[in-house]
Amino acid sequence: MLDYLSSNIWFVLFFVWGLPLGFYRSKFRKIVYQTDSWTINIKPVFMKELKGLFGNIYPDNKKYKKFRNFYLFYLSIYFVLSTSFVVFKDNTEKMKKIEIGSSVPVFELKDQNGELFQLKSVLGKKNLVIYFYPKDDSPGCTKEACAFRDQFEVFEEADALIIGISGQSVESHLDFATKYKLNYTLLSDKGNKVRKLFGVPGNLFGLIPGRVTYLVNKEGKVIYMFNSQIQAEKHIDEALRILQEL
């Protein structure tokens, strides 16, 4: 569903930005080729257009300069949008989707103390609460991290291990954990390899890393997922609610 919405948003962006781009290109071509005919827009002649776009073939023509600058501006933005879309699609296709009932992917990352954490070392021994968050010490992430800290003993009673994952460095995680006295594991996922392994969806066209919590039972199966960028503290409530139903 998120992929569908994102694809449609990209389509709207291309369409909306393409309208003025087409308008300025049409005006520019007519000036460059010295014609008022609309047919110039469909003629496969480009060399003079390229010279006019990146050069200054009519130095005394103010109208030519005006439309050249507008055309270049919209063409540049269109190129950025196109490149961003290709990167977004490539990342989306590479990401594996984890659903309820899926086996949790096995991974290893360094924790806030620089020690290597291997998921296989706790699989089958504990229920797991694996939560992905965007960034250390940001307002929403701090609320979420501290709420997990405050409910640590309740999670322990449910025989659950809390694991926070984001893309910042080990040093950043240590500073974050020390500042807020976090009493559980934070893992440094530099390059977002594990995030992609889980297929954690992003926000704002993939520009902001998503905030998603996965509950994994002792059989290594994902039994619940909660996805909300804004409701940071609800991740804790939802995780406890499901654990208490086990």
N, C-alpha and C positions, 0 to 999 in steps of 0.2 A: 504493500500500500504506500509506504514512504517513497519507494523507488518510483512508483507511478506518479505520485504528486510532484516529486522533484523533477521528473522528466517533463511533465506538463508545465511547470514553472519555467524551466529552461526554454521550452517551446515558445511560451508567451514573451519571454525576454528577447529571444531572437526575432520574433515577429514585430514586437513594438519597436525595437531598435532598428530593424530592417526597413521600416517605412521611411523614416527620414534619410537613411543611407541611400535608398533607391531614389528618393527625390533629389538629393544633392548630386548624386552620380549623373542623373539624367541632365540636370542643368549644366553640370561641369562638362559633360561630353558635347553638348550642343555648342558651348563656348569654344572648346578645344578644336572641334571639327568645323566650326563656323557654319552651323546649320540650325534651322528651326524645326526640322523634321523629326518626329518622334522615332522614326525608323533607325536613327543612329544608335538608339539604345539596344537594338537587337543585332546590330552589325558586328561581326567578329573582327574588329580592328582595335588593337590595343596599344601599339607602340607609341603613337602620339599621345594617347591618354596617359600612359606611364611617364612619358617625358614631361607632360604638363603637370602631372601629380607631384613628381619628385624634383621637378626643375622650375624654371620660370620663363616659359616660352612667350608670354605676353607681359613684359615688365610694366607697361604703362596702362594695362587694363585692370582697373580696380575691381570690376565685377568678377573677372577671372580669378584674381587673388582671393576674393571673398569666398567664392564657392570652392576653390581648391582647399582652403583652410578648413571649411566646414566638412568637406568630403573626407579629408585626411583624418579629422577628429573622429567622425563616426566610423570610419573604416578601422581605425586603431582600436576603438572600443569593441567593435564587432569581432576583431581578431582576438582580443583578450577573452571575450565571451566564448568564442569557439574553442580556444585552447583550454579554457577552464572546463568546458563541457566534456572535452575528450578525456582530460585527466579525471574528472568526476566519474564518468562512465567506466573508465578503466579500473579505478579503485573499487567501484561498486561491483563490477563483474568479478574482481579478484576475491572479494570478501565472501566468505562462506557463511551461510545463514544458520544460526543456531536456533532451533525451535524447542518448544516444550516436548520432552521425550527424547531429545538428542543426547548422545553421550558427550560429556564435557571434553573439549580438546585438552590434551596434555601439553603442558608448556613449562618452561623454567625461566625465571627472571631474577634479577638481584633486588633484595629488599632495601629498606632505608639504612640498614647497617652495612650494606655492601656484601651481605651473605647471599649465596645462591639458593633461591627457593625453588624446589621442584614439586609440582602439583601432585605427582604420583606418590610422593611421600605421605600425603594426607588422604588420598582417595581411599574410600572404604572404611576410614577410621572416624571421620567427622562429616556432619552436614556442612556444606560450604556456602557462604554468602560472598559472592564475587561481585564487587561493584566497580564499574568503570566511571571515572569522573573526568571533567575537562582539564582542571588546572589546580595545582597547589595554591592554597592561601587566597583563592578568589572567594567572593562572598558566599555564593551558593555552595561551593565545595567545602568551605569551612563549616557552614551549618550542618551539612551532611556528615562530614567527618566527625564533628563533635557530638552529633546525635548518635552515631555508631559507638563512639567512646562512652557516652553516658549510659548506653544500654548494653555495654559489654558483658556484664554479669548475667543479664537475661539471656543473651545469646549463648553464653557458656552453659547455662542450665538446659538450653535446648540442644546441647552438644554440637554447637555450630561454631565454625571458624570464620572470622571476618577477614576478607582480603580486598584491599583497595588497589586499583590499578589506574595509572595515568602515564602520560608520555614524558613527564619531567625526569630530571636526573636523580641519581641516588642522593646527591648532596641536597637537592631541593626537597626531596622527600624527608630527609633527616631533619632539615630545618623546620619543615611543616609539622612533623610528628613531635619534635621537641617543643616548639612554640605552643602547641595545643595539648601536649601531654597525651598523644594518641597511643593507645595501648594494644594495638593490633598491627598486622602486617600491611605495609604499603610496598607495592612493586613498581619498579621503574621500567616502563615499556617504551624505551626510546625507539623511534621509527614506527611505533604503533603496530608492531607485528602481531601481538596477541589480540589487540583490538580488531585488527582485520581478520584474524583467525576466528574470532567469535562473530564477526559481521556486525559489529556495533554500529548502528546508523548514526550519521552526524546530523547537525542542524544548520540552517541557513546555507543550503546547497552544499553541505559537507564541510563548510569552513570552520564550524565549531564542533569539536568532538562531543559525541553524545554522552548522556548520563543514563546508564542502564545497569540494573542489578539483576543478577542471575542467582537462583537458588538451586543448589545441587545436592541430591540426597546421597546416602552412603553407598548406593549402587552406582554412583557416578553419572546419574541421569539428571538433566535439567528439568526441574519440576515447576518452576515459575520464573517469569521475567517481568520486570517493571521498568518502563521507559518514560522518563519525564525529566526534561531539562529544568523546568521551573520549580516543580514540587520536590525540592531536594530532600527535605526531612521526611516526606512520605515514603521514601525508599526504605527507611528503617521500620516504619509502621507496617508496611506491606510485607517485608521480610519476616517480621515477628509474627504477624497474623498467620502466614502460611506455615511457619515452623511449629506454631502451637497447635496446628491442625494435624500434624504428622503423628 
